[in-house]
């Protein structure tokens, strides 16, 4: 049976009473945020005009979160333990705000809400008001890095925060609602990657509140033995703290203090052993530590109204949101609200001016140890510029465009290895991915570090070790959640994924973008490092995976979100990928999506050219076209992405041969947002610059990596838009050869030639032959693939015929 | 310690030998799919020209899957147990194809691949070839409903298939790779919802293959006691079957047969007790059954090459894909491949013509009991038209447009309740959602059924019971996975979600769309019911949730996928929602996204009008405009979605008052794909029809529910496109009032009036006053919200001023 901690602890009565005063203040402030627009101290009887016009907010989770806040205060104060809290349950903002206001953090960061009656009222009024603070722990909430709007990421964020923060304790309060989500369920296993030597500790507090909006929760309705078995199976030592509506508060405080004390002692022992003792053995059975966690079972809406109109509320789903509605209209309800609020005895908590009394603040730690003032929770305060390597040693030589070829991600892997080495001591850079670092040809990093792993090691493992900074788990949700937690606490990282499977975390990405966008509007938030995706194994090269692995839609998804945050790069070759990677690792408050192939691809630009090209974001490749100086070309061939670039350059070569009189301009786009009007994205080119590249009226045949309409959308306001034809991935995928893929989606070189013939006016009869030659070649290839099962070698290369 | 089953079973030796022959045939056929393009029976020495030009495929998971296939055959044959298999591990197609070919299902469905040498070779050649069969269990694979490309959904699919299939056993093979994903981790808990009376059984087989592409797996590296604790915590009784490279095959077969026998006996006991004994008690401690499961630990690439070039392969990550590469080029490798393939003794498995020998087929069941011929795995064979209710009793009366208002989802709830009642016996309709049926105002269904739940019940629970057909779990992944499994096996359902959080399953939705699209190209697949989403609690009404809950991008996401499958509907009021719901529940091979509000909204159309409007998909609302018959209007106000419709009609009213001479046409769009050109979506209007509604050259001000560029994209090829201005959600969200939300995103009635003034030529000075009046009203409202925290009542209604 799980060990209950209720009666064990020698917490002195006066300390328990002080903790209880703090907790009552937490509950009072939480409840008042839902209800009051005046009379914050209840210094007069409650009248309808003191009540907000609309009651919006959630009470149910607050008392439990308040209890955790109170006891984290005690823990921090008593042991001087640097601690960060992550509030997982949904709608927990009132409790986190109450704690930050009580300890003074809120007022220091929000000077118009001082720690007195006026500031208290300001807090109450701002909560859930138009343009105010949402009911989630949005970036406005001091000490928070997790919004808690879309549930399920608290534990992943906590582990991300703990990596490479050896002195930090991250307390992750996990709601039993969010615990039903997939990402949260998978996150328990994250202890398999937590290195007790270099990482901090995560202390999960599973809050069994019992109900969600309407339903009981899975973990709360399990027999306790079954829950204990589950949590032990997840690798934890659970400590159970249970309190019912009739538990005397001091008993609850003793249990909670005891559990936290016990957990901290156990964490210390694990860390001491790992840091001073012999290293963990490699035994398959594993002697990895089983970290403590707390299971806190309390009634939903604890200490709130027990019954309303004869219906039970405390401890039920009815306590989820506003437990007492209609208080403005119904005098009896108003009296019940007043009785409830006065049950916390506010006059014992605050002085006449609304300042918290000393006993209430006895447990509150000082300065940056306060939960709301933790530097890690405002990660930009700790962020340092990465020691990025010189690119020269990794750049591939390019004697002339397309003469050689490399695998771009493999080239990047070398540079990342040096970055790993350079951050060996600082440990502020990590690579995350689902078991694919090597498969994505980034294995070069294993020259400098290993994959981290705390379970058993076998002789057949490769590049697996206790302290590695490449974290691989077959869960894109975990990769994303860890990286978010890591960058939100002031560090840097890169998440490399199969392109199609980035869609698994599209919702998480949107939440992070929204978080960063909102945080930019919070004056005291400091800029954090960009969250970087490398999307590889992309749609065009799924030779045997086929249709289910072909989806370039993540680009569209992120580009529908806040343009002040989102950037998308499509480097066409190895050297441009190096430059893009160097750039994104320097950015702040961004989400960067880099799409690059892992298969061998022609080298077009040497490092110097690549640098210049990336600095512009897009540009004319004069050497690839046939235009004459001083006049607009007859047609523009534009491209973005490695495969489209190859097909476009091949089409330009064919045109040079077949239609030498046609003046062709070749444009390559690395930073797709350069296409956008500057009023819609900060990277947007001015119309003048744009027209100088794309012309105002010539046909533009654009071969694009993803869904074609994205380019239309971005270029929508440009003069040349009516002349724009975009080829791209049109959801016509299959298990097939690389060249057949571009043919199926009509983005192959021959189709591009046909587009030029069809859209360029004045070509006359000389174009008929070129069109026929293109169609013949495509048909020849089709027959070859059908017969041989592989691409016809002659059609997949690129032959230098240019200047 | 977990109980090992290796030595317990009295499987007769001759039966074990027959099973082993089947398993060897499975392995032979699996391996040959990767390698051979000729010489399928090895009737001559292997030569380079017998080898495929590119070796694409995955061997590692096949031997384990083959073992399960063999033993499911035995189980089915021995007990006559209707069984369906779900192959969770990635890249498992070769094994599933081998099983289907051996049992004859493959040849019956694919007549050009008969069960002889010619058909065998055809199978080998089709595998991983251009346009052929992918390495996942794509729809081409008989007996499959799960692609296994994007990992993590096998167990959710299995539960979905088992719901309301009381005589079915669904064996879900869970890969230890996919087990690391969030959705899979959450899926273990699905036994909390499996009703042993009305549902079938799920038998998970956790296949501990040991490695993923490069890494060990979490569950395989846990100490076995910890794994057992985890699985018991998940509510299962695990049976462990372990075999190493040196386990004699007959021992492994005995263990496997014993485990399956034991599991089936235990399942029968659970079902018998539930079906004939007293109902489960409501005790909080719960006496819900703990279902059996099998943990199958075998080496990755078992029975394949032990070593290659001195490196261990069998049992390591090196066995993941093609264990022996370069066989075409390297004679020594070719000889090693031949030795490996001959180790299965093909001459003992097939006769000279390539037909499997009788002993190999001894374990194979007959007819529709064969795994590859299960009707449930080709669900359209079992699908029946739903007994959809008459809509009249649920329709709201509409005396004149906008006179009354209703909550559309609440109205729908009544109709769904009748559908629940009408399917009480058939049990082929279910509602899925994350704890929000009541919160989304669909609680009417609880008149007819309950929420299903197998754990403890408490007196404070409402609408919770053992046999309910509303399934609520706070995991959109589970809701989606269950619904997919349910419709793929021939039933019907609806998934109601907060609009923003549908993005959580955008990747799953894409996979389902791709599956349905691919299945349409498989001749023997029968059409299945549409997969229906009801997106409510939408972007415009997140008054206290704010920015993190505002995301209409799911529409864009699905509309980027196969247009033959995807439909999106935006009913503007209660009666149109009824009509749309009635429609989508009749569709086949579709994914339908219905966006509808849960907040009170004006009733515009009576049932008859709504039916006609939905049949057209879009149409002119003459009563709302001011145009004269016989001439094009001066301006078109178009709208899609409930909030845009309200603002558009309000703008039309204002224009009637302020600019009575301007001829305004109001168009409402329900089926957004009607906007699309008919070459791009089957619902697209012809240009003639489109131009008749939208004109070819008048300004069109389109108020749209989601991101504005979607409408531009859909209407891109229309004559009027240059005149189109779209207002919609521009990612400018916050915690705020409903009207402030439309103002922030410039979709409010006053902004629409301004758009009309700015874009309609020839209005002259008379428009100046209207523009000023609009700006004044918006400013007045802004001040009011700032002061009062709620919307100004005068600006949020709609006043009938029309014909």
Interface residues (C-beta under 8 A of the other chain):
Chain A: X37 X52 X53 X54 X56 X57 X128 X129 X130 X131 X132 X133 X134 X135 X136 X138 X147 X149 X150 X151 X152 X177 X178 X180 X181 X182 X183 X184 X185 X186 X187 X188 X189 X192 X212 X213 X214 X215 X216 X217 X218 X221 X222 X223 X226 X227 X228 X229 X230 X231 X232 X233 X234 X235 X284 X285 X286 X312 X315 X316 X317 X435 X436 X437 X438 X439 X451 X453 X455 X456 X458 X460 X461 X462 X464 X472 X473 X474 X475 X476 X477 X478 X500 X501 X503 X504 X506 X507 X510 X511 X514 X515 X517 X518 X543 X544 X545 X546 X547 X548 X549 X551 X553 X556 X557 X560 X561 X562 X707 X709 X712 X713 X716 X731 X734 X735 X736 X737 X740 X785 X786 X788 X789 X790
Chain B: X37 X52 X53 X54 X56 X57 X125 X128 X129 X130 X131 X132 X133 X134 X135 X136 X138 X147 X149 X150 X151 X152 X177 X178 X180 X181 X182 X183 X184 X185 X186 X187 X188 X189 X192 X212 X213 X214 X215 X216 X217 X218 X221 X222 X223 X226 X227 X228 X229 X230 X231 X232 X233 X234 X235 X284 X285 X286 X312 X315 X316 X317 X435 X436 X437 X438 X439 X451 X453 X455 X456 X458 X460 X461 X462 X464 X472 X473 X474 X475 X476 X477 X478 X500 X501 X503 X504 X506 X507 X510 X511 X514 X515 X517 X518 X543 X544 X545 X546 X547 X548 X549 X551 X553 X556 X557 X560 X561 X562 X707 X709 X712 X713 X716 X731 X734 X735 X736 X737 X740 X785 X786 X788 X789 X790
